[in-house]
Amino acid sequence: AIKLFGRLAESQIMIDPTDGQCCYAGCRDCPYLLPDGGYAMDEQYADRPTWIPHYVLRFLGDEKEHETKWGNELFSDMRLALTKERFVDILTT
C-alpha cells in the first residue's frame, strides 16, 4: 500500500472550494469567478508527496493548470479506459 501511495501521490494539489458546485464554464454570475477571469481555487504545496488528487487535469484560469502524475502515467495515450493488466503493469514498472 505504501509503494502504491508513493507512485500516485503528489506534492501539489488544487482544491476546489465549490465542492463540485461550479461547472467552470465562465458563467457571468458565478460567485467563484474572479474579476481577472480565473477561479477562486486554492493551491497547496508540500515538501514531499502528500495527496492523491481526485482529478486528472485541473485548470486555474488561463495561466495555471495541474496535470496529475497518476493521470499522466495511466492515461498518457489520452484514453480514459484502462485494463486491469495495463494498470498493474504501469504501477509496477
MOPAC internal coordinates of N, CA, C and O (Angstrom, degrees):
PM7 1SCF
backbone

  N    0.0000 0     0.00 0     0.00 0    0    0    0
  C    1.4535 1     0.00 0     0.00 0    1    0    0
  C    1.5374 1   110.53 1     0.00 0    2    1    0
  O    1.2310 1   120.46 1   143.13 1    3    2    1
  N    1.3226 1   116.73 1   -36.87 1    3    2    1
  C    1.4646 1   119.90 1  -179.13 1    5    3    2
  C    1.5179 1   110.86 1   -68.13 1    6    5    3
  O    1.2310 1   120.34 1   139.94 1    7    6    5
  N    1.3252 1   116.96 1   -40.06 1    7    6    5
  C    1.4593 1   120.08 1   177.92 1    9    7    6
  C    1.5216 1   111.05 1   -64.70 1   10    9    7
  O    1.2310 1   120.60 1   139.47 1   11   10    9
  N    1.3212 1   116.46 1   -40.53 1   11   10    9
  C    1.4551 1   120.90 1   178.49 1   13   11   10
  C    1.5238 1   110.56 1   -62.62 1   14   13   11
  O    1.2310 1   120.22 1   134.97 1   15   14   13
  N    1.3299 1   117.19 1   -45.03 1   15   14   13
  C    1.4624 1   121.10 1   177.47 1   17   15   14
  C    1.5289 1   110.05 1   -60.17 1   18   17   15
  O    1.2310 1   120.60 1   136.54 1   19   18   17
  N    1.3144 1   116.46 1   -43.46 1   19   18   17
  C    1.4523 1   120.53 1   179.99 1   21   19   18
  C    1.5154 1   113.28 1   -61.86 1   22   21   19
  O    1.2310 1   120.31 1   146.62 1   23   22   21
  N    1.3285 1   117.02 1   -33.38 1   23   22   21
  C    1.4733 1   120.77 1   179.39 1   25   23   22
  C    1.5289 1   112.05 1   -75.24 1   26   25   23
  O    1.2310 1   119.95 1   152.21 1   27   26   25
  N    1.3260 1   117.71 1   -27.79 1   27   26   25
  C    1.4635 1   121.36 1  -174.51 1   29   27   26
  C    1.5233 1   114.21 1  -103.28 1   30   29   27
  O    1.2310 1   119.86 1   162.07 1   31   30   29
  N    1.3170 1   117.88 1   -17.93 1   31   30   29
  C    1.4672 1   121.50 1  -172.37 1   33   31   30
  C    1.5234 1   112.81 1   -72.24 1   34   33   31
  O    1.2310 1   121.14 1   -26.16 1   35   34   33
  N    1.3190 1   115.43 1   153.84 1   35   34   33
  C    1.4627 1   124.30 1  -178.99 1   37   35   34
  C    1.5269 1   110.00 1  -124.48 1   38   37   35
  O    1.2310 1   121.41 1   -25.52 1   39   38   37
  N    1.3316 1   114.90 1   154.48 1   39   38   37
  C    1.4724 1   119.05 1   174.12 1   41   39   38
  C    1.5259 1   110.73 1  -100.37 1   42   41   39
  O    1.2310 1   120.13 1  -176.66 1   43   42   41
  N    1.3231 1   117.36 1     3.34 1   43   42   41
  C    1.4627 1   122.85 1   175.69 1   45   43   42
  C    1.5188 1   108.16 1  -133.39 1   46   45   43
  O    1.2310 1   121.10 1   -34.66 1   47   46   45
  N    1.3279 1   115.50 1   145.34 1   47   46   45
  C    1.4596 1   120.75 1   175.53 1   49   47   46
  C    1.5262 1   108.50 1  -148.75 1   50   49   47
  O    1.2310 1   120.66 1   -35.90 1   51   50   49
  N    1.3149 1   116.35 1   144.10 1   51   50   49
  C    1.4585 1   122.02 1   174.00 1   53   51   50
  C    1.5185 1   106.86 1  -108.23 1   54   53   51
  O    1.2310 1   120.92 1   -61.27 1   55   54   53
  N    1.3067 1   115.85 1   118.73 1   55   54   53
  C    1.4566 1   121.67 1  -174.97 1   57   55   54
  C    1.5191 1   109.83 1   -96.83 1   58   57   55
  O    1.2310 1   120.81 1   -53.13 1   59   58   57
  N    1.3095 1   116.05 1   126.87 1   59   58   57
  C    1.4589 1   122.85 1   179.04 1   61   59   58
  C    1.5232 1   108.98 1   -84.12 1   62   61   59
  O    1.2310 1   119.98 1   -71.11 1   63   62   61
  N    1.3414 1   117.64 1   108.89 1   63   62   61
  C    1.4632 1   119.64 1  -178.12 1   65   63   62
  C    1.5253 1   112.77 1   -71.74 1   66   65   63
  O    1.2310 1   119.96 1   168.53 1   67   66   65
  N    1.3279 1   117.68 1   -11.47 1   67   66   65
  C    1.4645 1   120.82 1  -178.83 1   69   67   66
  C    1.5191 1   112.35 1   -86.28 1   70   69   67
  O    1.2310 1   120.34 1   172.43 1   71   70   69
  N    1.3142 1   116.95 1    -7.57 1   71   70   69
  C    1.4660 1   122.03 1  -176.42 1   73   71   70
  C    1.5250 1   111.38 1    52.72 1   74   73   71
  O    1.2310 1   120.89 1  -139.19 1   75   74   73
  N    1.3414 1   115.91 1    40.81 1   75   74   73
  C    1.4506 1   120.75 1   176.88 1   77   75   74
  C    1.5177 1   115.05 1    85.87 1   78   77   75
  O    1.2310 1   119.60 1  -176.00 1   79   78   77
  N    1.3306 1   118.38 1     4.00 1   79   78   77
  C    1.4568 1   121.19 1  -178.14 1   81   79   78
  C    1.5261 1   112.97 1   -80.22 1   82   81   79
  O    1.2310 1   119.87 1   159.14 1   83   82   81
  N    1.3299 1   117.84 1   -20.86 1   83   82   81
  C    1.4631 1   122.19 1  -178.18 1   85   83   82
  C    1.5241 1   109.50 1   -95.84 1   86   85   83
  O    1.2310 1   120.45 1   -42.07 1   87   86   85
  N    1.3321 1   116.74 1   137.93 1   87   86   85
  C    1.4683 1   120.51 1   179.73 1   89   87   86
  C    1.5242 1   111.85 1   -91.22 1   90   89   87
  O    1.2310 1   119.71 1   173.02 1   91   90   89
  N    1.3389 1   118.16 1    -6.98 1   91   90   89
  C    1.4687 1   123.77 1   179.07 1   93   91   90
  C    1.5280 1   112.48 1    57.20 1   94   93   91
  O    1.2310 1   120.85 1  -142.81 1   95   94   93
  N    1.3313 1   115.97 1    37.19 1   95   94   93
  C    1.4674 1   120.99 1   179.32 1   97   95   94
  C    1.5335 1   111.52 1  -102.21 1   98   97   95
  O    1.2310 1   119.93 1  -175.20 1   99   98   97
  N    1.3254 1   117.75 1     4.80 1   99   98   97
  C    1.4677 1   120.58 1   178.27 1  101   99   98
  C    1.5107 1   113.87 1    78.95 1  102  101   99
  O    1.2310 1   119.44 1  -150.76 1  103  102  101
  N    1.3048 1   118.66 1    29.24 1  103  102  101
  C    1.4710 1   122.04 1   179.81 1  105  103  102
  C    1.5280 1   110.03 1   -57.43 1  106  105  103
  O    1.2310 1   120.55 1   -44.38 1  107  106  105
  N    1.2983 1   116.56 1   135.62 1  107  106  105
  C    1.4617 1   122.37 1  -174.29 1  109  107  106
  C    1.5280 1   113.25 1   -58.71 1  110  109  107
  O    1.2310 1   119.67 1   141.83 1  111  110  109
  N    1.3046 1   118.23 1   -38.17 1  111  110  109
  C    1.4719 1   120.76 1  -176.79 1  113  111  110
  C    1.5271 1   113.43 1   -99.80 1  114  113  111
  O    1.2310 1   119.99 1  -162.53 1  115  114  113
  N    1.3165 1   117.63 1    17.47 1  115  114  113
  C    1.4633 1   121.65 1  -178.74 1  117  115  114
  C    1.5326 1   110.26 1   -68.42 1  118  117  115
  O    1.2310 1   119.85 1   -54.50 1  119  118  117
  N    1.3229 1   117.89 1   125.50 1  119  118  117
  C    1.4700 1   120.37 1   179.83 1  121  119  118
  C    1.5312 1   113.22 1   -70.79 1  122  121  119
  O    1.2310 1   120.04 1   167.45 1  123  122  121
  N    1.3195 1   117.53 1   -12.55 1  123  122  121
  C    1.4660 1   121.02 1  -178.90 1  125  123  122
  C    1.5235 1   112.96 1   -97.05 1  126  125  123
  O    1.2310 1   120.28 1   172.93 1  127  126  125
  N    1.3350 1   117.08 1    -7.07 1  127  126  125
  C    1.4537 1   122.02 1   179.33 1  129  127  126
  C    1.5270 1   109.49 1   -82.83 1  130  129  127
  O    1.2310 1   120.64 1   -55.28 1  131  130  129
  N    1.3211 1   116.39 1   124.72 1  131  130  129
  C    1.4661 1   121.50 1  -179.47 1  133  131  130
  C    1.5259 1   110.10 1   -85.42 1  134  133  131
  O    1.2310 1   119.94 1   -21.46 1  135  134  133
  N    1.3400 1   117.72 1   158.54 1  135  134  133
  C    1.4714 1   120.86 1  -179.30 1  137  135  134
  C    1.5302 1   114.00 1   -56.88 1  138  137  135
  O    1.2310 1   119.95 1   151.03 1  139  138  137
  N    1.3426 1   117.71 1   -28.97 1  139  138  137
  C    1.4718 1   120.19 1  -179.31 1  141  139  138
  C    1.5275 1   112.68 1   -82.97 1  142  141  139
  O    1.2310 1   120.05 1  -179.04 1  143  142  141
  N    1.3256 1   117.52 1     0.96 1  143  142  141
  C    1.4534 1   121.42 1   178.53 1  145  143  142
  C    1.5118 1   114.21 1    97.84 1  146  145  143
  O    1.2310 1   120.21 1   169.48 1  147  146  145
  N    1.3374 1   117.20 1   -10.52 1  147  146  145
  C    1.4568 1   121.02 1   177.15 1  149  147  146
  C    1.5144 1   111.10 1   -81.69 1  150  149  147
  O    1.2310 1   120.86 1     4.83 1  151  150  149
  N    1.2965 1   115.96 1  -175.17 1  151  150  149
  C    1.4530 1   121.56 1   179.39 1  153  151  150
  C    1.5165 1   110.33 1  -120.55 1  154  153  151
  O    1.2310 1   121.01 1   -29.37 1  155  154  153
  N    1.3228 1   115.66 1   150.63 1  155  154  153
  C    1.4580 1   121.13 1   177.26 1  157  155  154
  C    1.5279 1   107.73 1   -74.90 1  158  157  155
  O    1.2310 1   121.25 1   -86.50 1  159  158  157
  N    1.3143 1   115.21 1    93.50 1  159  158  157
  C    1.4575 1   120.88 1  -178.08 1  161  159  158
  C    1.5208 1   107.90 1  -135.76 1  162  161  159
  O    1.2310 1   120.80 1   -48.77 1  163  162  161
  N    1.2897 1   116.07 1   131.23 1  163  162  161
  C    1.4526 1   120.37 1  -179.93 1  165  163  162
  C    1.5166 1   110.80 1   -83.33 1  166  165  163
  O    1.2310 1   121.31 1   -38.71 1  167  166  165
  N    1.3294 1   115.11 1   141.29 1  167  166  165
  C    1.4579 1   121.46 1   171.89 1  169  167  166
  C    1.5113 1   107.15 1  -112.73 1  170  169  167
  O    1.2310 1   120.84 1   -43.28 1  171  170  169
  N    1.3062 1   116.01 1   136.72 1  171  170  169
  C    1.4550 1   119.88 1   176.63 1  173  171  170
  C    1.5177 1   108.82 1  -128.15 1  174  173  171
  O    1.2310 1   121.68 1   -35.69 1  175  174  173
  N    1.3215 1   114.39 1   144.31 1  175  174  173
  C    1.4596 1   121.67 1  -179.45 1  177  175  174
  C    1.5231 1   109.13 1  -127.88 1  178  177  175
  O    1.2310 1   121.01 1   -29.82 1  179  178  177
  N    1.3191 1   115.66 1   150.18 1  179  178  177
  C    1.4651 1   121.71 1   177.25 1  181  179  178
  C    1.5230 1   108.14 1  -134.90 1  182  181  179
  O    1.2310 1   120.73 1   -21.94 1  183  182  181
  N    1.3137 1   116.20 1   158.06 1  183  182  181
  C    1.4599 1   120.65 1   178.48 1  185  183  182
  C    1.5255 1   112.73 1   -69.27 1  186  185  183
  O    1.2310 1   120.76 1   151.15 1  187  186  185
  N    1.3068 1   116.16 1   -28.85 1  187  186  185
  C    1.4566 1   120.48 1   178.69 1  189  187  186
  C    1.5272 1   108.29 1  -134.09 1  190  189  187
  O    1.2310 1   119.63 1   -20.74 1  191  190  189
  N    1.3146 1   118.31 1   159.26 1  191  190  189
  C    1.4643 1   120.64 1  -179.45 1  193  191  190
  C    1.5250 1   111.93 1   -54.92 1  194  193  191
  O    1.2310 1   121.01 1   -54.02 1  195  194  193
  N    1.3179 1   115.67 1   125.98 1  195  194  193
  C    1.4534 1   121.71 1  -172.58 1  197  195  194
  C    1.5214 1   113.27 1  -127.16 1  198  197  195
  O    1.2310 1   120.15 1   150.38 1  199  198  197
  N    1.3320 1   117.32 1   -29.62 1  199  198  197
  C    1.4631 1   121.54 1  -172.83 1  201  199  198
  C    1.5221 1   111.06 1  -123.30 1  202  201  199
  O    1.2310 1   121.19 1   -25.66 1  203  202  201
  N    1.3301 1   115.32 1   154.34 1  203  202  201
  C    1.4602 1   121.86 1   166.82 1  205  203  202
  C    1.5282 1   105.53 1  -114.97 1  206  205  203
  O    1.2310 1   120.39 1   -79.39 1  207  206  205
  N    1.3344 1   116.87 1   100.61 1  207  206  205
  C    1.4658 1   119.55 1  -178.98 1  209  207  206
  C    1.5273 1   111.64 1   -61.99 1  210  209  207
  O    1.2310 1   120.75 1   -32.20 1  211  210  209
  N    1.3135 1   116.18 1   147.80 1  211  210  209
  C    1.4629 1   120.50 1  -179.43 1  213  211  210
  C    1.5278 1   112.09 1   -89.34 1  214  213  211
  O    1.2310 1   119.74 1  -176.21 1  215  214  213
  N    1.3130 1   118.09 1     3.79 1  215  214  213
  C    1.4573 1   121.98 1   179.00 1  217  215  214
  C    1.5275 1   109.77 1  -114.01 1  218  217  215
  O    1.2310 1   120.62 1   -21.61 1  219  218  217
  N    1.3262 1   116.42 1   158.39 1  219  218  217
  C    1.4564 1   121.76 1   176.36 1  221  219  218
  C    1.5235 1   109.51 1   -89.66 1  222  221  219
  O    1.2310 1   120.70 1   136.04 1  223  222  221
  N    1.3323 1   116.26 1   -43.96 1  223  222  221
  C    1.4564 1   121.90 1  -178.99 1  225  223  222
  C    1.5168 1   108.31 1  -145.12 1  226  225  223
  O    1.2310 1   120.35 1   -45.77 1  227  226  225
  N    1.3347 1   116.94 1   134.23 1  227  226  225
  C    1.4638 1   120.96 1   179.16 1  229  227  226
  C    1.5186 1   108.33 1  -135.19 1  230  229  227
  O    1.2310 1   121.13 1   -44.48 1  231  230  229
  N    1.3277 1   115.44 1   135.52 1  231  230  229
  C    1.4600 1   122.48 1   179.11 1  233  231  230
  C    1.5135 1   110.16 1  -105.20 1  234  233  231
  O    1.2310 1   120.90 1   -37.44 1  235  234  233
  N    1.3236 1   115.89 1   142.56 1  235  234  233
  C    1.4591 1   122.29 1   174.71 1  237  235  234
  C    1.5255 1   105.95 1  -121.90 1  238  237  235
  O    1.2310 1   120.83 1   -90.94 1  239  238  237
  N    1.3382 1   116.02 1    89.06 1  239  238  237
  C    1.4592 1   120.20 1  -174.90 1  241  239  238
  C    1.5181 1   109.83 1    67.00 1  242  241  239
  O    1.2310 1   120.47 1    26.58 1  243  242  241
  N    1.3077 1   116.70 1  -153.42 1  243  242  241
  C    1.4585 1   120.89 1  -179.70 1  245  243  242
  C    1.5182 1   112.51 1   -92.47 1  246  245  243
  O    1.2310 1   120.52 1   164.61 1  247  246  245
  N    1.3328 1   116.62 1   -15.39 1  247  246  245
  C    1.4597 1   119.22 1  -170.72 1  249  247  246
  C    1.5243 1   115.08 1   -94.90 1  250  249  247
  O    1.2310 1   119.12 1   160.10 1  251  250  249
  N    1.3151 1   119.28 1   -19.90 1  251  250  249
  C    1.4619 1   119.97 1  -176.07 1  253  251  250
  C    1.5122 1   110.93 1  -134.65 1  254  253  251
  O    1.2310 1   121.78 1   -33.63 1  255  254  253
  N    1.3072 1   114.20 1   146.37 1  255  254  253
  C    1.4528 1   120.83 1   172.18 1  257  255  254
  C    1.5174 1   108.48 1  -147.79 1  258  257  255
  O    1.2310 1   121.10 1   -22.63 1  259  258  257
  N    1.3068 1   115.51 1   157.37 1  259  258  257
  C    1.4607 1   120.23 1   176.93 1  261  259  258
  C    1.5166 1   108.08 1  -132.71 1  262  261  259
  O    1.2310 1   121.02 1   -63.82 1  263  262  261
  N    1.3195 1   115.66 1   116.18 1  263  262  261
  C    1.4569 1   122.01 1   174.87 1  265  263  262
  C    1.5176 1   106.67 1  -101.90 1  266  265  263
  O    1.2310 1   120.46 1   -56.05 1  267  266  265
  N    1.3091 1   116.72 1   123.95 1  267  266  265
  C    1.4564 1   120.07 1  -175.32 1  269  267  266
  C    1.5223 1   111.67 1   -72.75 1  270  269  267
  O    1.2310 1   122.01 1   -29.88 1  271  270  269
  N    1.3116 1   113.76 1   150.12 1  271  270  269
  C    1.4594 1   120.69 1   178.93 1  273  271  270
  C    1.5261 1   110.17 1   -62.69 1  274  273  271
  O    1.2310 1   120.42 1   135.55 1  275  274  273
  N    1.3304 1   116.80 1   -44.45 1  275  274  273
  C    1.4629 1   119.42 1  -178.18 1  277  275  274
  C    1.5264 1   110.97 1   -67.59 1  278  277  275
  O    1.2310 1   120.40 1   143.41 1  279  278  277
  N    1.3266 1   116.84 1   -36.59 1  279  278  277
  C    1.4568 1   119.70 1   178.49 1  281  279  278
  C    1.5118 1   111.69 1   -66.16 1  282  281  279
  O    1.2310 1   120.92 1   139.65 1  283  282  281
  N    1.3142 1   115.85 1   -40.35 1  283  282  281
  C    1.4595 1   120.78 1   178.90 1  285  283  282
  C    1.5246 1   111.19 1   -67.99 1  286  285  283
  O    1.2310 1   120.35 1   140.74 1  287  286  285
  N    1.3215 1   116.94 1   -39.26 1  287  286  285
  C    1.4626 1   121.14 1   179.92 1  289  287  286
  C    1.5312 1   111.67 1   -69.69 1  290  289  287
  O    1.2310 1   120.72 1   134.59 1  291  290  289
  N    1.3191 1   116.22 1   -45.41 1  291  290  289
  C    1.4617 1   120.23 1  -173.57 1  293  291  290
  C    1.5212 1   113.12 1   -81.67 1  294  293  291
  O    1.2310 1   120.36 1   145.91 1  295  294  293
  N    1.3277 1   116.92 1   -34.09 1  295  294  293
  C    1.4556 1   120.36 1  -173.64 1  297  295  294
  C    1.5211 1   111.92 1  -121.17 1  298  297  295
  O    1.2310 1   119.95 1  -141.20 1  299  298  297
  N    1.3247 1   117.70 1    38.80 1  299  298  297
  C    1.4591 1   121.37 1  -176.93 1  301  299  298
  C    1.5232 1   112.31 1   -65.60 1  302  301  299
  O    1.2310 1   120.30 1   158.01 1  303  302  301
  N    1.3195 1   117.03 1   -21.99 1  303  302  301
  C    1.4623 1   119.60 1   178.54 1  305  303  302
  C    1.5295 1   111.72 1   -90.12 1  306  305  303
  O    1.2310 1   120.17 1  -167.74 1  307  306  305
  N    1.3203 1   117.27 1    12.26 1  307  306  305
  C    1.4629 1   125.37 1   176.23 1  309  307  306
  C    1.5270 1   113.94 1    67.34 1  310  309  307
  O    1.2310 1   119.97 1  -167.49 1  311  310  309
  N    1.3136 1   117.66 1    12.51 1  311  310  309
  C    1.4588 1   119.86 1   173.18 1  313  311  310
  C    1.5141 1   107.40 1   -94.47 1  314  313  311
  O    1.2310 1   120.50 1   -38.24 1  315  314  313
  N    1.3031 1   116.65 1   141.76 1  315  314  313
  C    1.4597 1   119.73 1   178.15 1  317  315  314
  C    1.5256 1   110.85 1  -101.36 1  318  317  315
  O    1.2310 1   120.72 1  -154.86 1  319  318  317
  N    1.3181 1   116.23 1    25.14 1  319  318  317
  C    1.4571 1   121.56 1   175.27 1  321  319  318
  C    1.5245 1   107.47 1  -120.49 1  322  321  319
  O    1.2310 1   120.84 1   -38.08 1  323  322  321
  N    1.3057 1   116.00 1   141.92 1  323  322  321
  C    1.4516 1   120.64 1  -175.08 1  325  323  322
  C    1.5161 1   108.87 1  -149.15 1  326  325  323
  O    1.2310 1   120.39 1   -48.30 1  327  326  325
  N    1.3186 1   116.86 1   131.70 1  327  326  325
  C    1.4633 1   119.72 1   176.59 1  329  327  326
  C    1.5302 1   109.01 1   -80.63 1  330  329  327
  O    1.2310 1   121.12 1   -20.95 1  331  330  329
  N    1.3035 1   115.46 1   159.05 1  331  330  329
  C    1.4637 1   120.52 1   178.57 1  333  331  330
  C    1.5265 1   110.16 1   -60.87 1  334  333  331
  O    1.2310 1   120.39 1   139.59 1  335  334  333
  N    1.3195 1   116.87 1   -40.41 1  335  334  333
  C    1.4558 1   121.27 1  -179.03 1  337  335  334
  C    1.5375 1   111.07 1   -63.36 1  338  337  335
  O    1.2310 1   120.56 1   136.90 1  339  338  337
  N    1.3331 1   116.54 1   -43.10 1  339  338  337
  C    1.4701 1   120.60 1   179.96 1  341  339  338
  C    1.5280 1   110.18 1   -66.79 1  342  341  339
  O    1.2310 1   120.22 1   140.71 1  343  342  341
  N    1.3234 1   117.19 1   -39.29 1  343  342  341
  C    1.4639 1   122.19 1   178.05 1  345  343  342
  C    1.5292 1   110.57 1   -59.36 1  346  345  343
  O    1.2310 1   120.36 1   130.73 1  347  346  345
  N    1.3165 1   116.91 1   -49.27 1  347  346  345
  C    1.4655 1   121.66 1   179.60 1  349  347  346
  C    1.5170 1   110.29 1   -63.76 1  350  349  347
  O    1.2310 1   120.30 1   138.96 1  351  350  349
  N    1.3195 1   117.02 1   -41.04 1  351  350  349
  C    1.4655 1   121.47 1   179.76 1  353  351  350
  C    1.5215 1   111.25 1   -60.97 1  354  353  351
  O    1.2310 1   120.13 1   135.13 1  355  354  353
  N    1.3155 1   117.36 1   -44.87 1  355  354  353
  C    1.4804 1   121.04 1  -179.32 1  357  355  354
  C    1.5170 1   110.66 1   -64.58 1  358  357  355
  O    1.2310 1   120.03 1   136.98 1  359  358  357
  N    1.3069 1   117.55 1   -43.02 1  359  358  357
  C    1.4621 1   120.91 1  -176.27 1  361  359  358
  C    1.5255 1   113.48 1   -74.52 1  362  361  359
  O    1.2310 1   120.18 1   157.96 1  363  362  361
  N    1.3034 1   117.27 1   -22.04 1  363  362  361
  C    1.4655 1   119.02 1  -178.21 1  365  363  362
  C    1.5195 1   113.58 1  -100.81 1  366  365  363
  O    1.2310 1   120.24 1   179.09 1  367  366  365
  N    1.3105 1   117.14 1    -0.91 1  367  366  365
  C    1.4556 1   120.49 1  -179.94 1  369  367  366
  C    1.5054 1   111.45 1   -88.78 1  370  369  367
  O    1.2310 1   120.10 1   180.00 1  371  370  369

